[in-house]
Amino acid sequence: MLSISVVIIVRNEEKVILRCLNSVQPFADEIVVVDSCSNDHTATICRDFGCKVFQREFDGFGSQKQFAVNQATHDWVFSIDADEVVTDELQQEILTIKKDFKPTAEKTGNQDVGFRIPFSLCFMGHIMRYSGVGKEVHLRIFNRTHGRFTLVPVHEGIEVQGHVGLLKGKIIHYSYRNISHHLEKINGYTTQAAQGYFDQGKVYSKLWPALKFPASFLSFYVLKKGFMDGYPGFMWSFLAAVYATLKVAKTIELKTS
């Protein structure tokens, strides 16, 4: 039978972490939590739940998540964020994988080394079906002997060598509590993304932000049919355009400062 380590990175997630932990408990053989020095009760909640909690200064999403993977006991890892929840269907699917796992097939290369999972984004109380996020699929379960996280500040991913399967059950992403919370995250994400662009030597004209905002908004709201998601679709498209524009503007700021 396959053993799975669930890994989560957190900071000040006391309002949502228990919902996440309860959703992974049915299939988790251990839960590893890496806390970036929270100043709320996140770490205490995780310890009381039975998680292995490690403290580590945050230095980027990719490196933080790879550190969590390195602390796991088992080679098979399931990565989830604190604001995400595993559906009942996905729980049962993972339990079936654990039960049917055959180590000999893995050794001969006849077995998946990871699985992609469909995502549904819940934004402003609405499950987004369009807006560029209605059909997202992410690799979240993998054998760490065949892959690892990309070490980038934001928009990290998992890269594996071998065949990757696709599951049917979903993860629900409860992305932002409200608009203010969304703007707080945008500010942090764009600062890190801009630093990454700056380090790569990317250069943008000061005219580019003026073009980036309308182009990004039209892409999400019209081309990706954000209008089909109603008011949440409009706000998502607007804030996605703000995010895209600020990345460029902050990169320019770093270059000229």
BAVOTOR-655121 format. One record per residue (C-alpha): residue in three letters; x, y, z. Coordinates in steps of 0.05 Angstrom, whole numbers, padded with zeros to 5 digits, always signed. Example, Ala and Ser with C-alpha at 12.3 -4.5 7.8 and 13.67 -1.06 7.14 Angstrom:
residues 2
ALA+00246-00090+00156
SER+00273-00021+00143
END
This chain:
residues 257
MET+00000+00000+00000
LEU+00025+00069-00018
SER+00042+00119+00037
ILE+00032+00193+00025
SER+00061+00253+00059
VAL+00018+00316+00054
VAL+00059+00380+00053
ILE+00033+00450+00066
ILE+00068+00518+00073
VAL+00032+00569+00116
ARG+00034+00638+00146
ASN-00022+00667+00187
GLU-00074+00617+00162
GLU-00112+00605+00227
LYS-00179+00622+00194
VAL-00174+00569+00139
ILE-00122+00517+00157
LEU-00168+00469+00195
ARG-00214+00464+00135
CYS-00155+00443+00093
LEU-00127+00394+00144
ASN-00194+00359+00153
SER-00199+00349+00078
VAL-00132+00313+00072
GLN-00136+00272+00136
PRO-00171+00211+00104
PHE-00111+00194+00061
ALA-00051+00228+00095
ASP-00001+00183+00129
GLU+00032+00246+00155
ILE+00022+00320+00147
VAL+00084+00365+00143
VAL+00072+00439+00155
VAL+00126+00492+00143
ASP+00106+00556+00178
SER+00137+00622+00158
CYS+00137+00651+00229
SER+00062+00662+00236
ASN+00041+00711+00289
ASP-00028+00680+00298
HIS-00049+00610+00321
THR-00034+00573+00256
ALA+00025+00532+00283
THR-00013+00514+00347
ILE-00074+00490+00307
CYS-00029+00447+00263
ARG+00008+00416+00322
ASP-00058+00401+00358
PHE-00082+00367+00294
GLY-00020+00321+00295
CYS+00021+00354+00241
LYS+00096+00358+00240
VAL+00110+00433+00243
PHE+00175+00465+00221
GLN+00192+00539+00226
ARG+00229+00572+00168
GLU+00237+00643+00142
PHE+00201+00651+00076
ASP+00249+00658+00016
GLY+00203+00643-00042
PHE+00146+00595-00056
GLY+00187+00544-00095
SER+00243+00537-00044
GLN+00194+00538+00014
LYS+00153+00481-00015
GLN+00214+00441-00034
PHE+00239+00448+00038
ALA+00172+00419+00060
VAL+00180+00361+00012
ASN+00250+00348+00039
GLN+00222+00341+00110
ALA+00172+00287+00088
THR+00180+00215+00111
HIS+00150+00184+00049
ASP+00171+00190-00024
TRP+00101+00202-00049
VAL+00080+00273-00033
PHE+00014+00311-00039
SER+00023+00387-00040
ILE-00035+00431-00021
ASP-00043+00504+00000
ALA-00077+00526+00064
ASP-00135+00558+00026
GLU-00150+00495-00014
VAL-00197+00437+00001
VAL-00198+00366-00026
THR-00267+00343-00049
ASP-00297+00277-00026
GLU-00289+00249-00096
LEU-00215+00264-00097
GLN-00206+00235-00027
GLN-00236+00169-00051
GLU-00194+00170-00115
ILE-00129+00179-00076
LEU-00149+00124-00027
THR-00160+00077-00086
ILE-00091+00095-00114
LYS-00060+00080-00047
LYS-00095+00012-00043
ASP-00078-00009-00114
PHE-00006+00015-00114
LYS+00044-00038-00138
PRO+00117-00022-00120
THR+00142-00071-00173
ALA+00108-00032-00229
GLU+00141+00032-00205
LYS+00210+00000-00207
THR+00200-00025-00278
GLY+00176+00044-00302
ASN+00105+00020-00316
GLN+00072+00066-00267
ASP+00054+00140-00262
VAL+00104+00182-00222
GLY+00054+00237-00210
PHE-00019+00259-00219
ARG-00050+00323-00243
ILE-00113+00347-00208
PRO-00169+00391-00235
PHE-00182+00455-00196
SER-00244+00497-00184
LEU-00234+00569-00161
CYS-00284+00597-00112
PHE-00282+00673-00117
MET-00331+00720-00083
GLY-00373+00659-00065
HIS-00378+00637-00137
ILE-00346+00576-00171
MET-00311+00606-00231
ARG-00325+00568-00295
TYR-00293+00617-00344
SER-00247+00678-00334
GLY-00185+00637-00352
VAL-00190+00594-00289
GLY-00248+00548-00305
LYS-00207+00490-00330
GLU-00143+00493-00289
VAL-00104+00428-00277
HIS-00042+00424-00233
LEU+00008+00370-00216
ARG+00001+00361-00140
ILE+00016+00288-00125
PHE+00085+00262-00144
ASN+00142+00216-00126
ARG+00198+00261-00101
THR+00251+00212-00126
HIS+00227+00231-00196
GLY+00215+00305-00188
ARG+00217+00369-00148
PHE+00190+00440-00143
THR+00218+00494-00189
LEU+00258+00543-00147
VAL+00224+00608-00168
PRO+00196+00662-00123
VAL+00124+00658-00148
HIS+00083+00613-00195
GLU+00125+00553-00175
GLY+00110+00485-00205
ILE+00129+00412-00199
GLU+00174+00381-00252
VAL+00178+00305-00257
GLN+00212+00255-00302
GLY+00163+00201-00321
HIS+00090+00193-00340
VAL+00038+00235-00304
GLY-00034+00213-00296
LEU-00097+00255-00291
LEU-00148+00248-00235
LYS-00222+00266-00238
GLY-00235+00291-00167
LYS-00222+00365-00154
ILE-00188+00412-00107
ILE-00230+00473-00090
HIS-00188+00536-00083
TYR-00219+00588-00037
SER-00174+00641-00064
TYR-00187+00707-00027
ARG-00230+00726+00032
ASN-00249+00793+00002
ILE-00223+00847-00045
SER-00176+00876+00007
HIS-00145+00807+00019
HIS-00138+00799-00056
LEU-00102+00866-00062
GLU-00055+00848-00005
LYS-00035+00784-00040
ILE-00028+00820-00107
ASN+00020+00869-00074
GLY+00064+00813-00046
TYR+00062+00770-00108
THR+00079+00827-00156
THR+00137+00850-00113
GLN+00168+00780-00116
ALA+00153+00771-00190
ALA+00183+00838-00207
GLN+00246+00821-00168
GLY+00250+00757-00208
TYR+00243+00795-00274
PHE+00295+00845-00252
ASP+00344+00790-00234
GLN+00333+00760-00303
GLY+00350+00826-00335
LYS+00282+00839-00365
VAL+00271+00911-00389
TYR+00203+00944-00403
SER+00185+01011-00434
LYS+00148+01059-00389
LEU+00092+01058-00441
TRP+00082+00984-00429
PRO+00039+00988-00365
ALA-00011+01032-00402
LEU-00018+00978-00455
LYS-00014+00919-00407
PHE-00076+00936-00366
PRO-00128+00941-00422
ALA-00097+00883-00460
SER-00099+00838-00398
PHE-00170+00859-00378
LEU-00197+00845-00448
SER-00161+00778-00449
PHE-00194+00755-00384
TYR-00261+00788-00392
VAL-00275+00778-00466
LEU-00228+00726-00496
LYS-00231+00681-00434
LYS-00305+00696-00424
GLY-00301+00728-00356
PHE-00367+00761-00370
MET-00399+00692-00365
ASP-00381+00691-00291
GLY-00422+00753-00277
TYR-00398+00805-00227
PRO-00344+00758-00198
GLY-00318+00749-00269
PHE-00313+00824-00279
MET-00276+00834-00213
TRP-00229+00775-00227
SER-00213+00803-00296
PHE-00201+00872-00267
LEU-00155+00848-00211
ALA-00119+00800-00258
ALA-00104+00860-00302
VAL-00080+00899-00241
TYR-00034+00842-00223
ALA-00005+00837-00294
THR+00006+00913-00297
LEU+00038+00919-00229
LYS+00089+00864-00245
VAL+00113+00907-00303
ALA+00109+00973-00266
LYS+00149+00946-00206
THR+00202+00918-00253
ILE+00209+00987-00285
GLU+00213+01017-00215
LEU+00270+00971-00196
LYS+00307+00987-00260
THR+00302+01062-00250
SER+00313+01065-00175
END
